[in-house]
């Protein structure tokens, strides 16, 4: 599990840098300022949670079912939250109507919040 946290954390960190570069160098001239700010929000939250995964991967000594749940909530939350923001922010550039998936963003955000809550719970469980 710690290996998976590190691998997924590194992957999400790498793709956050790629998406940030895409936003700065390619999308800045193609989408409006509000959409670019939204895109950057997706990048920031993806990076925050990528770093969290790496930190957890290096600090967890004993893996529990709770930690497995945190891992899956982070992965799904990042994909749903940041992924839907990327789609919504670039909606004007594609033939796909990403506004139909707009409700995925708060659901993904809720999973990220719940993962932080479960991390807090795991701290209280430690002796």
N, C-alpha and C positions, 0 to 999 in steps of 0.2 A: 504494500500500500504506500509506503513512503516513496518508493521508486516511482509509482504512478503519479503521486502528487508532484514530484520533481519534474517528471517528463511532461505532464500536462501543463504545469506551471511554466516551464520553459517554452513549450509550444505556444501557449496563449500569450506569453510575453513577447515572443518573436513576432507573432502575427499582429500584436498590438502595435509594435514598431512599424511593421509593414503598412498597416492600415493608417497609422499616423502620417507616414511619409506619403501615402497615396492621397490622403486628405489635404496635406499641405502643398504638395507639388502638382497634383493632377486635378483635384476636385475644387480647389479654391476659386478657380476661374469658371467653373461649370455649374456650381450650385450657389444659392443665395447665402448670405451671412448667417441667417438663423439655422439653416440646414447644416452649414459647416460647423456651427457651435454644437449642434446635436450630435453630429458625427464625432467631433472631438470628445464629447461626453462619453460616447460609447467606447472610444479608445482609452480614455482615462480609467473608466471602471473596469475594462478588461485588464489593463495593466495592474491596477490595484489588486485585483483578485488573482492574477497570475503570480504576483509577488507573495500574496498570502499563501497560495498553494506551495510555493517553494519554501517559504518559512516553515509551514506545517511539516513539509517533507523532511526537513532537517531537524525538527524539534520533537516530533512524536517518537516516544520510546516504545510505548505499548499501543498497538492498534486495536480499536474496539469497533463494535457495530456502529456506534455513534460517529466515529471517524470515517467509516465507509459512507455513511449517510451524508456527512459534511462534504466529502469528496464529490459524490454524485450531484448534490445540490449545487455545488460551485460550478461544476462542468455544465450542467444543464442551464443554470442561471446565467452564466457568461454567454452561452450560445443564444439563449432566448433574449436576454437584455441587450447586449451589445450587438448581436446579429440583427435583431429587429430594428435597432436604431440605425445601423448601417443601411439597411434596406429602406427605411422611411426617409432618411436624409438624402438618399440618392434616387428617390422615387421618380423624380422628373427626368432622369437619364435613361430609364428603362421602360420597356413595354409592359413590365409586370406591375400590377397595382399593389404595392406593399401596404397601403392603408388598410387592407383587409386583415392584416396581421397585427394591427396596432395594439390589440389587447395582450399580445405576447410580451410586450415590453414590461408592463407592471407585474405580470406573472413572473417573469425572469428576475425582476428586481426584488420581488417578494422572496424568491428562493435564495437570493444572495443575502437578504436581511436575515432569513431564517438560518442560513449557514452560520452567520455571525452569532446569532442567539445560541445555536448549538455549541459553538466554540466556547461561549461564555459558560454554558451549562457544564461542558467538559472541564473547565477550570474549577468550578465548584465541586465537582466530583473527585478531583485529585486530593489525595491525603497529604 
